[in-house]
Amino acid sequence: MEKNVGGTDRTIRIVVGLVLVAAMMVTVAFGEPLGDPTQGIVAAVLLFAAFVLLGTAGAEKCPANRALGRNTYDEPESEHR
């Protein structure tokens, strides 16, 4: 699969992924009113979503972008010498 995540799309994925990791940490630390099973489920879902976003940003490849026909990756200009 070729790269299809770049530029602003990649930056947004990184920022949102880090925000979701922080939200997961807050849920674990202060999620007592949610109850034990619900707190764990919410934390796991947040962590999984963060993992997907950070993983696709790092690999610069996203199956959802491919399915939708989106490509935000700009190929670097090769230097001709």
C-alpha positions in Angstrom: 0.0 0.0 0.0 1.4 3.4 -0.9 1.6 6.4 1.4 -1.6 8.5 1.5 -1.3 10.5 4.8 0.7 13.7 4.9 0.8 17.3 5.7 -2.1 18.7 7.8 -3.8 15.3 7.9 -0.8 13.8 9.6 -0.5 16.6 12.1 -4.2 16.4 13.0 -3.9 12.7 13.6 -0.9 13.1 15.9 -2.6 15.9 17.9 -5.9 14.1 18.3 -4.1 10.8 19.1 -2.2 12.5 21.9 -5.4 14.2 23.2 -7.1 10.8 23.3 -4.1 9.3 25.3 -4.5 12.2 27.8 -8.3 11.6 27.9 -7.6 7.9 28.6 -5.3 8.8 31.4 -7.9 11.2 32.9 -10.5 8.5 32.7 -8.3 6.0 34.5 -7.3 8.5 37.2 -10.7 10.2 37.8 -13.3 7.8 36.3 -14.5 6.4 39.5 -18.1 7.6 39.1 -18.3 5.7 35.8 -17.9 2.4 37.7 -15.2 -0.3 37.3 -16.4 -2.1 34.1 -17.4 1.1 32.3 -14.2 2.9 33.2 -12.1 0.1 31.7 -14.2 0.0 28.6 -14.0 3.7 28.0 -10.2 3.7 28.7 -9.7 0.8 26.2 -11.7 2.5 23.5 -9.9 5.8 23.9 -6.5 4.0 23.8 -7.4 1.9 20.8 -8.5 5.1 18.9 -5.3 6.8 19.8 -3.3 3.8 18.7 -5.0 3.8 15.3 -4.5 7.5 14.8 -0.9 7.6 15.9 -0.1 4.4 13.9 -1.6 5.7 10.7 0.2 9.0 11.1 3.5 7.3 11.8 3.2 4.9 8.9 1.7 7.6 6.6 -0.8 4.9 5.4 -4.5 4.8 6.1 -6.9 2.1 4.8 -9.8 4.4 5.3 -8.2 7.1 3.1 -7.5 4.4 0.5 -11.1 3.2 0.5 -12.4 6.8 0.2 -9.9 7.6 -2.6 -8.2 10.3 -0.5 -4.5 11.1 -0.7 -3.0 13.9 1.3 0.6 12.7 0.9 2.9 15.0 -1.0 5.8 13.2 -2.5 9.1 15.0 -1.9 10.7 16.4 -5.0 13.6 14.3 -6.0 16.8 16.2 -6.6 18.2 15.8 -10.1 21.9 16.1 -10.3 
